[in-house]
């Protein structure tokens, strides 16, 4: 495993991964998809990958860029979406730790479908296209594992379309909070915190920021969440889950 760094300085909180293979391996194993993959595939990905560190707001790629491989977020968060000619943004996802992205181009050899920026200082694990192609050519059975990764994203996309069409706004907010808390590593025994601004949450759900704020304030009055600057803590996950249906 090698490491690459951007020309500009990065957050010192993330640099630990660049020279610590054990820390990278431990972070990768927190990915449910990676942990379930065959051991030889996991070893090959670790060997082929490299660490990249991005500062908050730094661009990883833009829609239409040539694909350069597969990424996993080790630390921080990536903002994935698109902007119109007028500057209006469609935020599709905030990709948090232990989640992989960029697999679409692996299947169709096409260009990037969306823009990706660092939401905050972030550390990524990057497996470039060339070793990925060589790995799959040598062991075609590994396509199944990558197919499962793509299927997970497709399920999430279908769920989001269904929620938008059928669920009231409060239920959509509750569902997305639970998903984001799980994505960011929250468990029943730990603090379940979502580090996503309300404006970004509104963009993800195609709701106004005012609507999302009103819903969150009601959730707080009901004892479901606690709002702080820059974070939303889920206080009562069971009752929030009830709100999501």
LUMZABA-647893 format. One line per 8 residues: number of its first residue (from 1); their letters; for each residue z, x, y of N, C-alpha, C, O. Coordinates in Angstrom, 3 decimals. Atoms other than C-alpha are relative to their C-alpha. Layout:
NUM> a> Z,X,Y,Z,X,Y,Z,X,Y,Z,X,Y ~ ...
//
This chain:
1> xxxxxxxx> 0.000,0.846,-1.185,0.000,0.000,0.000,0.000,0.878,1.230,0.798,1.810,1.327 ~ 0.069,-0.748,-1.238,-0.953,1.342,3.411,0.428,-0.897,1.144,0.631,-2.095,0.947 ~ -0.395,0.807,-1.143,0.010,0.199,6.899,-0.888,0.313,1.177,-1.282,1.460,1.388 ~ 0.747,-0.178,-1.230,-1.943,-0.352,10.084,0.762,-0.667,1.114,1.475,-1.643,0.876 ~ -0.717,0.553,-1.124,-0.599,-1.058,13.564,-0.967,-0.185,1.158,-1.919,0.584,1.294 ~ 0.839,0.156,-1.171,-2.181,-2.392,16.718,0.273,1.121,0.986,1.304,1.790,0.922 ~ -0.164,-1.073,-0.965,-2.700,0.000,19.597,1.192,-0.235,0.905,1.844,0.716,1.336 ~ -1.128,0.301,-0.860,-0.088,-1.808,21.657,1.287,0.003,-0.795,1.253,-0.235,-2.002
9> xxxxxxxx> -1.261,-0.061,0.720,3.623,-1.478,20.788,0.391,-1.345,-0.561,0.064,-2.383,0.014 ~ -0.406,1.242,0.653,5.118,-4.054,18.454,1.510,-0.128,0.047,2.225,0.804,0.414 ~ -1.430,0.254,0.034,8.522,-5.611,18.088,0.669,0.893,-1.026,0.213,0.985,-2.166 ~ -0.705,-0.892,0.925,10.966,-3.173,16.531,0.633,-0.764,-1.140,0.921,-0.191,-2.191 ~ -0.598,0.800,1.067,12.419,-6.042,14.523,-0.927,-0.105,-1.194,-0.469,-0.373,-2.305 ~ 0.967,0.177,1.071,9.222,-6.118,12.462,-0.405,1.316,-0.661,-0.960,1.299,-1.760 ~ 0.534,-1.267,0.470,8.544,-2.409,11.967,0.554,0.395,-1.362,-0.072,1.187,-2.067 ~ -0.611,-0.353,1.276,10.868,-2.192,8.938,-0.966,-0.185,-1.153,-0.913,0.578,-2.117
17> xxxxxxxx> 0.913,0.262,1.105,8.104,-3.632,6.747,-1.063,1.085,-0.153,-1.550,1.320,-1.259 ~ 1.129,-0.916,0.036,5.549,-0.970,7.654,0.211,1.146,-0.982,-0.744,1.610,-1.606 ~ -0.265,-1.151,0.847,7.249,1.781,5.684,0.939,-0.312,-1.171,1.464,0.606,-1.801 ~ -0.959,0.382,1.034,9.356,-0.170,3.190,-0.685,-0.924,-1.009,-0.733,-2.139,-0.819 ~ 0.715,0.778,1.016,7.428,-1.282,0.094,0.913,-1.019,-0.661,0.467,-2.108,-1.023 ~ -0.928,0.931,0.638,10.546,-2.890,-1.367,0.204,-1.239,0.863,0.272,-2.355,0.348 ~ -0.171,1.141,-0.902,11.017,-5.074,1.717,-1.238,-0.893,-0.020,-1.118,-2.118,0.000 ~ 1.238,0.769,0.071,7.355,-6.131,1.586,-0.042,-0.801,-1.296,-0.360,-1.990,-1.280
25> xxxxxxxx> 0.021,0.689,1.297,7.608,-6.979,-2.126,0.971,-1.173,-0.014,0.640,-2.250,-0.509 ~ -0.988,1.076,-0.031,10.766,-9.020,-1.566,-0.492,-1.165,0.855,-0.296,-2.326,0.493 ~ 0.526,1.057,-0.862,9.109,-10.939,1.283,-1.123,-0.763,-0.691,-1.189,-1.988,-0.592 ~ 1.098,0.653,0.705,6.008,-11.650,-0.809,0.509,-0.908,-1.114,-0.047,-1.981,-1.348 ~ -0.527,0.788,1.106,8.097,-12.917,-3.714,0.610,-1.308,0.466,0.827,-2.206,-0.347 ~ -0.510,1.271,-0.515,9.502,-15.628,-1.439,-1.092,-1.056,0.104,-0.810,-2.233,0.325 ~ 1.120,0.952,0.044,6.047,-17.209,-1.538,-0.062,-0.638,-1.374,-0.184,0.066,-2.377 ~ 0.045,0.692,1.292,6.022,-19.856,-4.265,-1.317,0.280,-0.710,-1.344,0.466,-1.926
33> xxxxxxxx> 1.303,-0.269,0.621,2.302,-19.278,-4.830,-0.038,1.406,-0.577,-0.461,1.593,-1.718 ~ 0.043,-1.377,0.459,2.651,-15.517,-5.105,0.915,0.205,-1.205,0.531,0.864,-2.170 ~ -0.955,-0.179,1.094,5.722,-15.692,-7.352,-0.503,-0.592,-1.304,-0.147,-0.113,-2.381 ~ 0.518,0.653,1.205,3.861,-17.994,-9.776,-1.275,0.649,-0.525,-1.722,0.326,-1.626 ~ 1.246,-0.650,0.419,0.748,-15.783,-9.949,0.266,0.991,-1.131,1.393,1.469,-1.264 ~ -0.187,-0.974,1.085,0.192,-13.494,-12.989,0.480,1.347,0.544,0.061,1.781,1.617 ~ -0.573,-1.269,-0.448,2.122,-10.232,-12.746,-1.053,1.052,0.344,-0.901,1.738,1.354 ~ 1.015,-1.002,-0.370,-1.016,-8.020,-12.835,-0.690,-0.322,1.322,-1.044,0.588,2.071
41> xxxxxxxx> 0.604,0.381,-1.272,-2.503,-10.013,-9.947,0.941,0.327,1.156,0.505,0.838,2.188 ~ -0.960,-0.318,-1.054,0.678,-9.659,-7.905,0.019,1.506,0.270,0.047,1.939,1.422 ~ -0.022,-1.459,-0.161,0.702,-5.909,-8.541,-1.261,0.486,0.708,-1.196,1.378,1.554 ~ 1.265,-0.410,-0.618,-2.966,-5.594,-7.558,-0.029,-0.358,1.487,-0.517,0.421,2.305 ~ -0.037,0.401,-1.407,-2.440,-7.520,-4.319,0.928,0.900,0.805,0.605,1.298,1.924 ~ -0.922,-0.898,-0.702,0.567,-5.405,-3.392,-0.637,1.365,0.230,-0.470,1.959,1.295 ~ 0.618,-1.318,-0.113,-1.415,-2.226,-4.040,-1.142,0.008,1.019,-1.361,1.008,1.702 ~ 1.169,0.058,-0.888,-4.445,-3.385,-2.036,0.371,-0.339,1.435,-0.404,-0.077,2.355
49> xxxxxxxx> -0.361,0.518,-1.309,-2.533,-4.823,0.906,0.529,1.049,0.965,0.896,2.161,0.585 ~ -0.525,-0.840,-1.068,-1.456,-3.332,4.180,0.760,-0.874,0.988,0.492,-2.069,1.114 ~ -0.811,0.719,-0.975,1.055,-4.318,6.833,-0.656,0.056,1.369,-1.123,1.109,1.804 ~ 0.480,0.065,-1.382,-0.111,-5.475,10.263,1.059,-0.655,0.865,1.653,-1.660,0.475 ~ -1.005,0.519,-0.921,2.186,-6.091,13.202,-0.695,-0.484,1.269,-1.469,0.252,1.881 ~ 0.589,0.594,-1.194,1.182,-8.405,16.054,1.098,-0.377,0.983,2.181,-0.810,0.588 ~ -0.922,0.465,-1.026,2.913,-9.078,19.338,-0.245,-1.480,0.283,-1.314,-2.009,-0.021 ~ 0.141,1.413,-0.367,3.513,-12.627,20.563,-1.238,-0.186,0.875,-1.435,0.531,1.856
57> xxxxxxxx> 1.209,0.296,-0.747,0.239,-14.081,21.815,-1.205,0.825,-0.397,-2.309,0.569,0.085 ~ 1.124,-0.853,0.389,-1.909,-11.418,20.162,-0.916,-0.727,-0.977,-0.453,-1.436,-1.870 ~ 0.994,0.674,0.838,-5.107,-12.637,18.526,-0.191,0.742,-1.315,-0.276,1.969,-1.346 ~ 0.357,-0.569,1.291,-5.720,-12.096,14.829,-1.497,-0.171,-0.243,-2.190,0.798,-0.553 ~ 1.441,0.249,0.076,-9.158,-13.743,14.649,-0.324,-1.295,0.713,0.563,-2.093,1.018 ~ 0.497,1.201,-0.653,-11.269,-16.440,16.280,-0.957,-0.742,-0.919,-1.546,-0.155,-1.827 ~ 1.002,0.783,0.732,-13.375,-19.252,14.873,-1.363,0.666,0.153,-1.777,1.036,1.252 ~ 1.312,-0.632,-0.009,-16.734,-17.812,13.901,0.029,1.480,-0.311,-1.020,2.070,-0.570
65> xxxxxxxx> -0.102,-1.413,0.370,-15.419,-14.296,13.237,-0.306,0.178,-1.488,-0.072,-0.726,-2.291 ~ 0.207,-0.316,1.413,-16.446,-12.650,9.987,1.356,0.088,-0.699,2.316,0.633,-0.155 ~ -1.251,-0.040,0.753,-13.781,-13.059,7.336,0.316,1.430,-0.410,-0.577,2.199,-0.768 ~ -0.410,-1.363,0.328,-11.767,-9.917,6.655,1.084,0.043,-1.062,1.750,1.064,-1.231 ~ -0.971,-0.015,1.085,-9.530,-10.967,3.788,1.046,-1.093,0.115,0.876,-2.082,0.828 ~ -1.064,0.984,0.166,-6.336,-12.830,3.015,1.268,0.525,0.660,1.526,1.729,0.657 ~ -1.223,-0.389,-0.706,-3.048,-12.832,4.952,1.207,-0.771,-0.530,1.097,-1.914,-0.973 ~ -1.280,0.662,0.252,0.589,-13.603,4.230,0.939,0.367,1.144,1.017,1.530,1.540
73> xxxxxxxx> -0.970,-0.256,-1.059,3.206,-13.968,6.961,1.290,0.524,-0.631,1.917,-0.162,-1.439 ~ -1.266,-0.566,0.469,6.149,-11.668,6.232,1.141,-0.368,0.939,2.259,-0.640,0.503 ~ -1.024,0.275,-1.003,8.013,-12.316,9.466,-0.697,-0.558,1.237,-1.812,-0.149,1.560 ~ 0.608,0.587,-1.189,7.362,-14.391,12.582,-0.748,-1.270,-0.337,-0.377,-1.985,-1.267 ~ 0.776,1.218,0.219,4.779,-17.168,12.782,-1.371,0.143,0.638,-1.514,0.768,1.689 ~ 1.375,-0.020,-0.502,1.025,-17.586,13.283,-0.410,-1.411,0.403,-0.111,-2.389,-0.283 ~ 0.473,1.264,-0.563,-0.543,-20.336,15.366,-1.468,-0.151,-0.392,-2.293,0.678,-0.008 ~ 1.358,0.213,0.484,-3.708,-21.739,13.736,-0.544,-1.301,0.592,0.053,-2.366,0.435
81> xxxxxxxx> 0.572,1.194,-0.616,-5.956,-24.128,15.621,-1.332,0.309,0.643,-2.023,1.246,0.242 ~ 1.270,-0.182,-0.689,-8.918,-24.424,17.953,0.132,-0.537,1.404,0.990,-1.374,1.685 ~ 0.002,0.460,-1.392,-9.650,-24.933,21.638,-1.391,-0.486,0.366,-2.395,0.080,-0.065 ~ 1.280,0.542,-0.451,-12.368,-27.024,23.261,-0.510,0.808,1.188,0.177,1.702,1.683 ~ 0.575,-0.686,-1.153,-14.662,-25.850,26.054,0.826,-0.240,1.265,0.795,0.570,2.192 ~ -0.829,0.313,-1.166,-12.273,-27.510,28.521,1.389,0.614,-0.091,2.196,0.485,0.830 ~ -1.299,-0.637,0.160,-9.310,-25.587,27.147,1.015,-0.832,-0.743,2.137,-0.378,-0.965 ~ -0.924,0.845,0.752,-7.732,-28.470,25.260,0.166,0.553,-1.412,-0.814,0.900,-2.071
89> xxxxxxxx> -0.280,-0.619,1.297,-6.035,-27.220,22.094,0.283,-1.045,-1.070,0.934,-2.060,-0.824 ~ -0.375,0.760,1.193,-5.886,-28.743,18.639,0.774,0.962,-0.895,0.186,1.847,-1.517 ~ -0.844,-0.868,0.813,-2.966,-27.086,16.868,0.111,-0.599,-1.397,0.649,-1.693,-1.568 ~ -0.011,0.517,1.370,-3.353,-27.483,13.105,1.266,0.374,-0.749,1.795,-0.422,-1.525 ~ -1.164,-0.455,0.763,-0.440,-25.451,11.825,0.658,1.173,0.690,0.016,1.939,1.410 ~ -0.737,-1.220,-0.318,2.247,-22.935,12.599,0.408,0.578,-1.350,1.276,0.032,-2.032 ~ -0.182,-0.574,1.334,2.213,-20.688,9.540,1.184,0.955,0.037,1.160,1.960,0.749 ~ -1.224,-0.788,-0.009,5.651,-19.262,8.819,0.102,0.972,-1.160,-0.841,1.118,-1.938
97> xxxxxxxx> -0.195,-1.013,1.038,7.092,-16.610,6.501,-0.252,-0.517,-1.413,0.038,-1.667,-1.744 ~ 0.274,0.239,1.421,6.015,-16.477,2.853,-1.165,-0.945,-0.232,-1.345,-1.444,-1.343 ~ 1.179,0.843,0.175,2.875,-18.518,3.483,-1.269,0.811,0.224,-1.348,1.639,1.131 ~ 1.278,-0.691,-0.044,-0.668,-17.276,2.896,-1.025,-0.846,0.753,-0.935,-2.074,0.766 ~ 1.085,0.720,-0.656,-3.739,-18.190,4.923,-1.255,0.874,0.025,-1.196,2.088,-0.169 ~ 1.277,-0.708,-0.038,-7.409,-17.265,5.231,-0.787,-0.059,-1.291,-1.763,0.672,-1.458 ~ 0.630,0.010,1.324,-8.410,-18.208,1.688,-1.317,-0.769,-0.046,-2.077,-0.614,-1.001 ~ 1.229,0.801,0.053,-11.246,-20.601,2.593,-1.230,0.903,-0.127,-2.098,0.669,-0.968
105> xxxxxxxx> 1.157,-0.900,0.015,-13.697,-17.766,3.295,-0.121,0.782,-1.301,-1.191,1.300,-1.620 ~ 0.060,-0.683,1.293,-12.778,-16.214,-0.054,-0.939,-0.739,-0.951,-1.578,-0.130,-1.810 ~ 0.808,0.813,0.903,-14.597,-19.096,-1.741,-1.435,-0.182,0.476,-2.362,-0.180,-0.335 ~ 1.362,0.291,-0.466,-17.585,-19.725,0.506,-0.653,1.164,0.737,-1.797,1.059,1.178 ~ 0.527,-1.189,-0.690,-18.035,-16.253,2.067,-0.459,-0.329,1.424,-1.314,0.356,1.985 ~ 0.358,0.392,-1.352,-18.279,-18.021,5.411,0.863,0.669,1.052,1.667,1.554,0.758 ~ -0.751,-0.564,-1.123,-16.853,-17.233,8.823,1.345,-0.730,0.123,1.599,-1.714,-0.571 ~ -1.290,0.635,-0.233,-13.373,-18.098,10.068,-0.204,-1.391,0.598,-1.038,-1.592,1.481
113> xxxxxxxx> 0.153,1.388,-0.422,-12.951,-21.824,10.586,0.829,-0.342,1.232,0.555,-1.336,1.904 ~ -0.883,0.296,-1.120,-10.209,-21.635,13.249,0.497,1.289,0.639,0.281,2.382,0.115 ~ -0.618,-1.129,-0.676,-8.431,-19.362,15.692,1.394,0.242,-0.579,2.056,-0.688,-1.039 ~ -1.353,-0.338,0.449,-5.251,-17.527,14.694,0.614,0.989,0.981,0.062,2.062,1.223 ~ -0.744,-0.828,-0.940,-2.744,-16.081,17.177,1.447,0.119,-0.468,1.952,-0.755,-1.172 ~ -1.425,-0.155,0.291,0.779,-14.740,16.806,0.801,-0.911,0.926,0.733,-0.766,2.147 ~ -0.857,0.877,-0.788,3.188,-17.458,17.957,1.131,0.801,0.632,1.522,0.541,1.770 ~ -0.991,-0.944,-0.501,5.830,-14.750,18.360,-0.244,1.320,-0.720,-1.133,1.397,-1.567
121> xxxxxxxx> 0.191,-1.278,0.680,6.158,-11.118,17.275,0.005,-0.240,-1.513,0.937,-0.838,-2.051 ~ 0.193,0.356,1.411,4.931,-11.246,13.678,-0.458,1.195,-0.820,-1.138,2.091,-0.319 ~ 0.433,-1.005,0.959,4.425,-9.053,10.635,-0.773,-0.697,-1.101,-0.290,-1.658,-1.701 ~ 0.880,0.600,1.003,1.561,-9.858,8.267,-0.278,0.990,-1.117,-0.252,2.204,-0.914 ~ 0.503,-0.792,1.124,0.516,-8.609,4.853,-1.464,-0.371,-0.164,-1.796,-1.530,-0.416 ~ 1.442,0.237,-0.006,-3.265,-8.224,4.839,-0.637,0.631,-1.226,-0.510,1.834,-1.455 ~ 0.790,-0.500,1.131,-5.378,-7.915,1.694,-1.463,-0.086,0.420,-2.001,-1.189,0.511 ~ 1.378,0.020,-0.512,-8.885,-6.888,2.886,-1.000,-0.590,-0.994,-0.728,-0.694,-2.190
129> xxxxxxxx> 1.025,0.664,0.813,-12.063,-8.521,1.602,-0.527,0.869,-1.135,-0.720,0.382,-2.249 ~ 0.631,-0.859,1.017,-13.456,-5.512,-0.277,0.835,0.125,-1.267,0.300,-0.105,-2.351 ~ -0.770,-0.055,1.240,-10.554,-4.977,-2.709,0.184,-1.357,-0.659,0.290,-1.445,-1.883 ~ -0.083,1.339,0.588,-10.247,-8.745,-3.142,-1.238,-0.304,-0.832,-1.133,-0.802,-1.953 ~ 1.252,0.251,0.718,-13.913,-8.996,-4.138,-0.064,0.828,-1.277,-0.496,0.332,-2.318 ~ 0.018,-0.864,1.180,-13.571,-6.056,-6.523,0.961,-0.518,-1.065,0.650,-0.504,-2.256 ~ -0.996,0.520,0.929,-10.452,-7.548,-8.079,-0.520,-1.234,-0.733,-0.357,-1.348,-1.948 ~ 0.505,1.223,0.614,-12.097,-10.922,-8.699,-1.223,0.251,-0.871,-1.442,-0.448,-1.861
137> xxxxxxxx> 1.144,-0.349,0.845,-15.264,-9.315,-10.040,0.460,0.597,-1.319,-0.149,0.361,-2.363 ~ -0.519,-0.635,1.211,-13.206,-7.307,-12.519,0.745,-0.990,-0.888,0.700,-0.876,-2.113 ~ -0.785,0.979,0.762,-10.990,-10.247,-13.562,-0.263,-1.399,0.556,0.524,-1.901,1.357 ~ 0.347,1.326,-0.527,-12.696,-13.605,-12.894,1.072,-1.057,-0.229,1.114,-2.056,0.489 ~ -1.049,0.990,0.272,-9.704,-15.449,-14.387,0.938,-0.171,1.188,1.609,-1.196,1.309 ~ -0.877,0.094,-1.163,-7.840,-14.711,-11.159,-0.476,-1.033,1.015,0.283,-1.424,1.902 ~ 0.478,1.046,-0.904,-10.047,-17.238,-9.361,0.874,-1.249,-0.108,1.043,-1.985,0.865 ~ -0.843,1.189,0.190,-7.776,-19.906,-10.851,1.208,0.044,0.928,1.564,-0.971,1.527
145> xxxxxxxx> -1.169,-0.119,-0.870,-4.770,-18.589,-8.929,-0.363,-0.286,1.454,0.369,-0.980,2.159 ~ 0.408,0.249,-1.375,-6.677,-18.584,-5.656,-0.442,-1.451,0.200,-0.313,-2.002,1.293 ~ 0.334,1.413,-0.065,-7.979,-22.063,-6.463,1.240,-0.851,0.218,1.193,-1.847,0.941 ~ -1.257,0.718,-0.198,-4.376,-23.249,-6.665,0.478,0.122,1.440,0.993,-0.841,2.009 ~ -0.384,-0.185,-1.401,-3.683,-21.764,-3.232,-0.818,-0.919,0.899,-0.275,-1.554,1.803 ~ 0.864,0.874,-0.797,-6.662,-23.628,-1.782,0.365,-1.463,-0.212,0.343,-2.252,0.732 ~ -0.353,1.392,0.303,-5.610,-26.848,-3.528,1.282,-0.413,0.728,1.403,-1.557,1.164 ~ -1.221,0.307,-0.736,-2.156,-26.649,-1.932,-0.318,-0.377,1.441,0.242,-1.330,1.982
153> xxxxxxxx> 0.375,0.290,-1.382,-3.760,-26.552,1.511,-0.733,-1.340,0.100,-0.545,-2.084,1.063 ~ 0.743,1.257,-0.019,-6.070,-29.451,0.636,0.946,-1.187,-0.134,0.766,-2.202,0.540 ~ -0.993,1.066,0.131,-3.133,-31.585,-0.488,0.709,-0.257,1.331,0.909,-1.400,1.742 ~ -0.692,0.138,-1.278,-1.358,-30.878,2.779,-0.900,-0.683,1.028,-0.442,-1.525,1.800 ~ 0.941,0.603,-0.949,-4.486,-31.796,4.762,-0.148,-1.491,-0.256,-0.160,-2.280,0.690 ~ 0.115,1.417,0.326,-4.862,-35.104,2.918,1.264,-0.760,0.396,1.189,-1.877,0.908 ~ -1.257,0.648,-0.388,-1.173,-35.895,3.460,0.048,-0.217,1.516,0.488,-1.264,1.989 ~ -0.023,0.108,-1.458,-1.563,-35.211,7.191,-0.925,-1.115,0.485,-0.583,-1.845,1.415
161> xxxxxxxx> 0.933,1.064,-0.375,-4.598,-37.525,7.421,0.602,-1.371,-0.303,0.497,-2.300,0.498 ~ -0.621,1.273,0.386,-2.747,-40.276,5.571,1.136,-0.364,0.947,1.255,-1.514,1.370 ~ -1.118,0.258,-0.910,0.347,-39.908,7.762,-0.502,-0.487,1.355,0.038,-1.434,1.927 ~ 0.534,0.362,-1.307,-1.728,-40.098,10.928,-0.530,-1.428,0.016,-0.424,-2.124,1.026 ~ 0.611,1.328,0.066,-3.436,-43.288,9.762,1.005,-1.106,-0.286,0.817,-2.233,0.171 ~ -0.852,1.053,0.526,-0.505,-45.153,8.198,1.433,-0.014,0.509,2.067,-1.069,0.516 ~ -1.424,-0.061,-0.335,2.878,-43.968,9.467,0.250,-0.128,1.498,-0.547,0.344,2.309 ~ -0.383,0.026,-1.418,4.618,-44.760,12.746,0.402,1.402,0.466,0.649,2.294,-0.345
169> xxxxxxxx> -0.232,-1.327,-0.571,5.311,-41.860,15.091,1.311,0.619,-0.476,1.344,1.808,-0.793 ~ -1.302,-0.560,0.386,9.007,-41.460,14.171,-0.032,0.548,-1.425,0.532,1.608,-1.695 ~ 0.097,-0.463,1.376,8.226,-41.160,10.464,-0.821,1.284,-0.089,-0.500,2.173,-0.878 ~ 0.827,-1.210,0.003,5.521,-38.566,11.178,0.781,1.199,0.506,0.658,2.298,-0.036 ~ -0.823,-1.100,-0.519,7.925,-36.472,13.238,1.020,0.432,-1.040,1.221,1.627,-1.255 ~ -1.003,-0.333,1.012,10.593,-36.673,10.540,-0.618,0.786,-1.152,-0.049,1.780,-1.601 ~ 0.671,-0.706,1.105,8.155,-35.619,7.809,-0.360,1.424,0.389,-0.132,2.359,-0.378 ~ 0.427,-1.331,-0.390,6.801,-32.698,9.790,1.198,0.933,0.196,1.102,2.121,-0.111
177> xxxxxxxx> -1.195,-0.830,-0.131,10.305,-31.445,10.617,0.473,0.499,-1.357,0.843,1.665,-1.496 ~ -0.438,-0.394,1.338,11.206,-31.422,6.926,-0.929,1.039,-0.602,-0.474,1.986,-1.245 ~ 0.964,-0.970,0.508,7.995,-29.587,6.026,0.183,1.351,0.683,0.191,2.390,0.022 ~ -0.151,-1.247,-0.745,8.476,-27.005,8.766,1.303,0.710,-0.359,1.340,1.938,-0.443 ~ -1.270,-0.616,0.396,12.119,-26.449,7.798,-0.126,0.691,-1.347,0.401,1.786,-1.541 ~ 0.218,-0.616,1.312,11.074,-25.785,4.208,-0.876,1.240,0.125,-0.622,2.254,-0.524 ~ 0.891,-1.137,-0.208,8.270,-23.492,5.380,0.732,1.197,0.573,0.402,2.340,0.260 ~ -0.724,-1.080,-0.655,10.721,-21.474,7.448,1.204,0.460,-0.818,2.038,1.219,-0.325
185> xxxxxxxx> -1.024,-0.538,0.894,13.039,-20.934,4.490,1.282,-0.786,-0.063,2.250,-0.332,-0.672 ~ -1.227,0.772,0.022,15.587,-23.667,5.020,0.287,-0.561,-1.386,-0.641,-0.878,-2.129 ~ -0.414,0.578,1.277,17.568,-24.932,2.001,1.151,-0.959,0.258,1.679,-1.030,1.368 ~ -1.113,0.930,-0.129,20.207,-27.545,1.372,1.294,0.735,0.304,2.183,0.163,0.935 ~ -1.239,-0.746,-0.172,22.874,-24.808,1.418,-0.016,0.863,1.254,0.991,1.498,1.568 ~ 0.108,-0.844,-1.184,21.638,-23.060,4.578,-0.382,-0.854,1.201,-0.770,-2.014,1.061 ~ 0.439,0.695,-1.201,20.931,-24.017,8.155,-1.502,-0.253,-0.100,-2.280,0.657,-0.386 ~ 1.414,0.359,0.045,17.626,-25.863,8.248,-0.475,-0.097,1.435,-0.259,-1.104,2.110
193> xxxxxxxx> 0.372,-0.115,-1.403,16.133,-24.790,11.542,-1.511,0.104,0.129,-2.158,0.839,-0.617 ~ 1.420,-0.055,-0.316,12.651,-25.362,12.928,-0.147,0.683,1.357,0.319,0.164,2.371 ~ 0.217,-0.748,-1.241,11.641,-22.771,15.544,-1.399,-0.271,0.532,-2.221,0.638,0.643 ~ 1.293,0.425,-0.527,8.692,-24.721,16.928,0.239,-0.801,1.272,0.982,-1.782,1.235 ~ -0.178,0.768,-1.234,8.509,-25.909,20.554,-0.447,-1.446,-0.168,-1.344,-1.745,-0.956 ~ 0.365,1.409,0.086,8.333,-29.650,21.048,-1.457,-0.241,0.371,-2.107,-1.122,-0.193 ~ 1.405,0.145,-0.386,4.965,-29.269,22.737,-0.929,0.299,-1.177,-1.933,-0.385,-1.371 ~ 0.817,-0.339,1.162,3.565,-27.590,19.603,0.122,-1.068,-1.082,-0.856,-1.401,-1.750
201> xxxxxxxx> -0.192,1.078,0.968,5.086,-30.268,17.386,-0.857,-1.204,0.371,-1.446,-1.849,-0.496 ~ 0.824,1.109,-0.472,3.342,-32.874,19.509,-1.479,0.254,-0.265,-2.203,-0.658,-0.664 ~ 1.393,-0.337,0.248,0.014,-31.044,19.215,-0.350,-0.134,-1.477,-1.426,-0.622,-1.822 ~ 0.242,0.096,1.443,0.321,-30.845,15.432,-0.183,-1.454,-0.437,-0.982,-1.745,-1.327 ~ -0.015,1.395,0.432,0.897,-34.600,15.195,-0.909,-0.894,0.838,-0.976,-2.102,0.612 ~ 0.865,0.768,-0.893,-1.580,-35.666,17.899,0.784,-1.098,0.713,0.307,-2.222,0.869 ~ -0.847,0.897,-0.780,1.268,-37.311,19.823,0.251,0.634,1.365,0.050,1.836,1.539 ~ -0.355,-0.561,-1.297,2.310,-36.914,23.444,1.346,0.720,-0.109,2.181,0.385,-0.949
209> xxxxxxxx> -1.276,-0.710,0.004,5.121,-34.488,24.202,1.141,-0.946,0.344,2.245,-0.810,-0.185 ~ -1.025,0.960,-0.390,7.024,-37.355,25.825,0.438,-0.839,-1.196,1.629,-1.082,-1.388 ~ -0.327,0.794,1.185,6.816,-39.431,22.637,0.846,0.803,-0.976,1.843,0.299,-1.492 ~ -0.753,-0.847,0.925,8.027,-36.535,20.477,1.403,0.246,0.529,2.367,0.210,-0.236 ~ -1.319,-0.231,-0.590,10.879,-35.808,22.893,0.888,-1.227,-0.144,2.069,-1.098,-0.468 ~ -0.785,1.230,0.126,12.002,-39.456,22.861,0.482,-0.198,-1.433,1.622,-0.597,-1.667 ~ -0.374,0.153,1.412,11.968,-39.520,19.052,1.096,0.991,-0.374,2.070,0.628,-1.033 ~ -0.995,-1.023,0.323,13.899,-36.267,18.772,1.347,-0.312,0.645,2.392,-0.091,0.032
217> xxxxxxxx> -1.257,0.366,-0.657,16.489,-37.452,21.294,0.697,-1.129,-0.758,1.922,-1.145,-0.874 ~ -0.590,1.075,0.790,16.979,-40.606,19.230,0.556,0.549,-1.310,1.642,0.157,-1.737 ~ -0.512,-0.636,1.225,17.309,-38.518,16.059,1.321,0.721,0.291,2.235,0.702,-0.533 ~ -1.228,-0.720,-0.346,19.954,-36.446,17.865,1.151,-0.987,0.212,2.265,-0.752,-0.254 ~ -1.050,1.011,-0.205,21.888,-39.536,18.978,0.470,-0.588,-1.331,1.636,-0.954,-1.477 ~ -0.342,0.548,1.321,21.784,-40.759,15.355,0.645,1.046,-0.912,1.027,0.725,-2.038 ~ -0.650,-1.042,0.799,23.205,-37.441,14.108,-0.888,0.638,-1.055,-0.390,1.241,-2.005 ~ 0.929,-0.555,0.990,20.061,-36.378,12.225,-0.374,1.445,0.321,-0.548,2.262,-0.584
225> xxxxxxxx> 0.383,-1.341,-0.426,19.181,-33.281,14.253,0.876,0.417,1.175,1.565,-0.401,1.785 ~ -0.633,-0.516,-1.208,20.643,-31.061,16.932,-1.031,0.839,0.737,-1.622,1.751,0.159 ~ 1.026,-0.668,-0.790,18.370,-29.856,19.720,0.608,1.124,0.819,1.628,0.949,1.486 ~ -0.380,-1.141,-0.815,18.714,-26.438,21.291,-1.269,0.573,0.602,-2.375,0.184,0.229 ~ 1.165,-0.607,-0.620,16.446,-24.338,23.439,-0.799,0.759,-1.055,-0.295,1.708,-1.656 ~ 0.884,-0.716,0.907,13.513,-23.282,21.251,0.204,-0.289,-1.470,-0.500,0.284,-2.301 ~ -0.190,0.293,1.424,14.857,-24.744,17.997,0.539,-1.405,-0.205,1.171,-1.997,0.670 ~ -0.484,1.307,0.427,15.605,-27.959,16.178,0.717,0.201,-1.326,0.100,0.620,-2.304
233> xxxxxxxx> -0.747,-0.134,1.254,18.359,-27.917,13.554,0.133,-1.363,-0.670,0.542,-2.343,-0.047 ~ -0.164,1.233,0.770,18.303,-30.553,10.838,1.444,-0.067,-0.476,1.890,0.772,-1.259 ~ -1.421,0.149,0.309,21.887,-31.764,10.529,0.208,-0.848,-1.246,1.076,-0.551,-2.067 ~ -0.133,0.919,1.131,21.436,-34.583,8.011,-1.385,-0.190,-0.631,-2.132,-1.092,-0.251 ~ 1.319,0.021,0.616,18.401,-33.930,5.796,-0.232,-1.279,-0.808,-1.360,-1.767,-0.882 ~ 0.145,1.203,0.828,19.072,-36.951,3.559,-0.434,-1.182,0.862,-1.370,-1.900,0.511 ~ 0.348,1.121,-0.883,18.960,-39.452,6.414,-1.323,0.246,0.710,-2.056,-0.701,0.995 ~ 1.306,-0.293,-0.606,16.015,-37.654,8.018,-1.109,-0.296,-0.989,-2.179,-0.768,-0.605
241> xxxxx> 0.984,0.323,1.040,14.171,-37.999,4.716,-0.225,-1.513,-0.067,-1.347,-1.966,-0.297 ~ 0.138,1.458,-0.008,14.857,-41.735,4.854,-0.870,-0.439,1.187,-1.653,-1.381,1.065 ~ 0.821,0.311,-1.163,13.302,-41.814,8.332,-1.480,0.309,-0.242,-2.359,-0.257,0.409 ~ 1.369,-0.451,0.234,10.194,-40.151,6.915,-0.817,-0.977,-0.836,-2.002,-0.747,-1.074 ~ 0.714,0.959,0.872,9.284,-43.171,4.761,-0.103,-1.352,0.670,-0.666,-2.284,0.096
//
